[in-house]
């Protein structure tokens, strides 16, 4: 019988898609440092999560902090919000009349991104709901706190394939205890793990040169 201990944290797939080294430092080496951005995101997620909260509005049921897991991806976690919309093409829910179609809604700090990092996490949540409820989830939504905009996302075959590939790669790294080197990029300095990761050393910079560069940055 599988338990959550047999699965990796679902939220980690967003870290992995953004930066494999960041993910490995957190989930393999158990390293974590908080900064302003991570603190703001944590507070925002705390507002969205209330595992005892279920709200019914006519043809809409809203749940918060719903625990989900995917046997296909071997990932588990909690959805910020899952909306169940009354729909004859949906699935029955215990305690409610009729049938309902789930819509996962993930809350994110900042603004919509050009990359698919947030959409991949949302897709993983959709696939987990499919595994648990034996249904099809064709759409999800991302809510960005900075802009207060909701972005609807098609859970397409291409997005599913990319999410599945990411999950398999995560498990490969985790099983092998592998922390990769990653080329520095523009977002590195905003990362709370910047001082632990030391991305500039990845470019084969000597310790002496690295220290000199750090001192120069602080001048």
Legacy VTK file of the C-alpha trace (Angstrom):
# vtk DataFile Version 3.0
C-alpha trace
ASCII
DATASET POLYDATA
POINTS 219 float
0.000 0.000 0.000
1.578 3.275 -1.110
1.628 6.328 1.176
2.697 9.959 0.755
6.196 8.865 1.812
6.463 6.966 -1.491
5.841 10.179 -3.441
7.810 13.360 -4.016
6.272 16.758 -3.131
4.129 17.953 -6.012
5.046 21.615 -5.476
8.664 20.672 -6.198
7.953 20.194 -9.890
7.639 23.978 -10.245
11.078 24.402 -8.627
12.455 21.660 -10.877
11.080 23.233 -14.049
12.538 26.607 -13.041
15.948 25.344 -11.889
16.984 21.735 -11.369
19.816 22.771 -9.051
17.446 24.788 -6.842
15.117 21.791 -6.603
17.966 19.424 -5.704
19.334 21.761 -3.023
15.885 21.856 -1.406
14.665 18.291 -1.858
17.891 16.276 -1.867
20.265 18.344 0.288
17.532 19.800 2.535
18.801 23.352 2.129
16.443 26.290 2.557
16.789 30.022 3.106
13.909 32.473 3.033
13.948 35.916 1.450
11.326 38.600 0.874
9.867 36.880 -2.203
9.544 33.461 -0.570
8.081 35.016 2.597
5.449 36.901 0.593
4.591 33.755 -1.334
4.279 31.734 1.884
1.882 34.272 3.398
-0.221 34.335 0.233
-0.434 30.541 0.153
-1.396 30.463 3.831
-4.374 32.666 2.987
-5.413 30.332 0.160
-4.994 27.136 2.215
-7.596 26.162 4.780
-8.050 22.429 4.763
-11.290 22.735 6.734
-12.826 25.150 4.231
-15.533 23.930 1.858
-17.840 26.540 0.400
-21.008 25.881 -1.594
-22.422 28.517 -3.951
-25.380 27.290 -5.976
-23.709 25.256 -8.772
-20.178 25.724 -7.418
-18.251 23.971 -4.608
-14.944 25.531 -3.506
-12.398 23.493 -1.509
-9.066 24.798 -0.160
-5.895 22.875 0.628
-7.284 19.660 -0.855
-4.761 16.811 -0.589
-4.052 15.112 -3.919
-1.686 12.476 -5.266
-0.897 11.043 -8.687
-0.030 7.390 -9.107
1.235 8.180 -12.609
3.650 10.911 -11.551
4.423 9.586 -8.051
3.837 13.096 -6.688
1.608 14.270 -3.857
0.670 17.588 -2.321
-2.179 20.023 -1.824
-4.072 22.159 -4.304
-4.514 25.778 -3.247
-8.114 25.688 -4.475
-10.232 23.163 -6.340
-13.511 24.423 -7.747
-16.146 21.823 -8.576
-18.590 23.081 -11.206
-21.927 21.332 -11.603
-21.789 19.493 -14.916
-23.695 16.459 -16.178
-20.487 15.331 -17.890
-18.657 15.376 -14.535
-18.338 12.891 -11.667
-20.430 12.304 -8.517
-19.179 13.736 -5.201
-20.000 12.192 -1.850
-22.581 14.277 -0.024
-23.668 16.319 -3.048
-26.374 15.750 -5.613
-25.600 15.703 -9.322
-22.243 15.546 -11.068
-19.293 17.909 -10.868
-16.224 18.825 -12.931
-13.063 19.829 -11.012
-11.041 22.941 -11.851
-7.702 23.224 -9.983
-6.661 26.806 -9.184
-3.054 27.506 -8.175
-2.170 30.806 -6.469
1.161 32.349 -7.447
3.145 35.360 -6.307
4.071 37.881 -8.998
2.824 37.917 -12.569
2.198 35.469 -15.399
5.372 33.905 -16.787
6.401 33.288 -20.371
7.758 29.868 -19.402
5.554 26.923 -18.453
6.929 26.431 -14.900
3.636 27.352 -13.208
1.555 25.567 -15.833
3.524 22.358 -15.254
2.670 22.385 -11.548
-0.964 23.065 -12.393
-0.934 20.177 -14.869
0.464 17.848 -12.181
-2.428 18.832 -9.907
-4.921 18.210 -12.716
-3.443 14.774 -13.399
-3.627 13.958 -9.681
-7.315 14.896 -9.599
-7.859 12.645 -12.617
-6.132 9.735 -10.873
-8.146 10.215 -7.677
-11.576 10.963 -9.136
-11.315 8.864 -12.325
-12.259 11.741 -14.570
-10.868 14.070 -17.226
-9.552 17.498 -16.226
-9.088 19.582 -19.342
-8.667 23.008 -17.785
-7.086 24.674 -14.769
-6.343 28.219 -13.655
-3.443 30.257 -12.277
-4.220 33.244 -10.057
-1.429 35.824 -9.781
-1.493 37.882 -6.591
0.353 40.898 -8.006
-1.977 41.463 -10.960
-5.069 39.823 -9.397
-5.621 38.103 -12.741
-6.788 34.555 -13.329
-5.161 32.792 -16.277
-7.011 29.756 -17.620
-4.748 26.959 -18.829
-5.596 24.123 -21.203
-4.300 20.821 -19.828
-3.126 19.773 -23.283
-1.452 16.551 -24.381
1.826 18.446 -24.866
1.676 19.913 -21.353
0.894 16.478 -19.908
3.855 14.946 -21.753
6.209 17.654 -20.476
4.909 17.271 -16.916
5.342 13.487 -17.063
8.883 13.871 -18.394
9.736 16.334 -15.615
8.387 14.003 -12.927
10.426 11.082 -14.251
13.573 13.229 -14.332
12.923 14.404 -10.754
12.715 10.811 -9.576
15.927 9.953 -11.442
17.800 12.776 -9.673
16.247 11.962 -6.301
16.974 8.245 -6.502
20.576 8.939 -7.531
21.050 11.740 -4.979
22.241 13.934 -7.831
22.569 17.718 -7.493
23.309 19.142 -10.947
25.307 22.195 -11.913
23.288 24.800 -13.761
24.459 27.750 -15.803
23.737 31.078 -14.060
20.795 33.064 -15.431
19.140 36.418 -14.870
16.868 35.200 -12.067
19.646 33.736 -9.934
20.141 36.762 -7.675
16.455 36.744 -6.705
16.716 33.127 -5.532
16.785 32.704 -1.753
19.386 29.935 -2.173
21.797 32.148 -4.112
24.511 32.149 -1.424
24.235 28.370 -0.973
24.074 27.577 -4.677
26.968 29.895 -5.614
26.044 29.807 -9.320
29.125 31.778 -10.351
31.329 28.899 -9.211
29.516 26.682 -11.677
31.340 28.536 -14.426
34.631 27.107 -13.117
35.560 30.340 -11.395
38.293 29.964 -8.800
37.395 30.566 -5.161
39.745 33.578 -5.134
38.018 35.117 -8.156
34.586 34.345 -6.733
35.358 36.093 -3.432
36.785 39.075 -5.301
33.638 39.303 -7.415
31.441 39.170 -4.313
33.397 41.996 -2.666
33.139 44.061 -5.828
29.349 43.566 -5.944
29.079 44.998 -2.431
31.140 48.136 -3.160
LINES 1 220
219 0 1 2 3 4 5 6 7 8 9 10 11 12 13 14 15 16 17 18 19 20 21 22 23 24 25 26 27 28 29 30 31 32 33 34 35 36 37 38 39 40 41 42 43 44 45 46 47 48 49 50 51 52 53 54 55 56 57 58 59 60 61 62 63 64 65 66 67 68 69 70 71 72 73 74 75 76 77 78 79 80 81 82 83 84 85 86 87 88 89 90 91 92 93 94 95 96 97 98 99 100 101 102 103 104 105 106 107 108 109 110 111 112 113 114 115 116 117 118 119 120 121 122 123 124 125 126 127 128 129 130 131 132 133 134 135 136 137 138 139 140 141 142 143 144 145 146 147 148 149 150 151 152 153 154 155 156 157 158 159 160 161 162 163 164 165 166 167 168 169 170 171 172 173 174 175 176 177 178 179 180 181 182 183 184 185 186 187 188 189 190 191 192 193 194 195 196 197 198 199 200 201 202 203 204 205 206 207 208 209 210 211 212 213 214 215 216 217 218
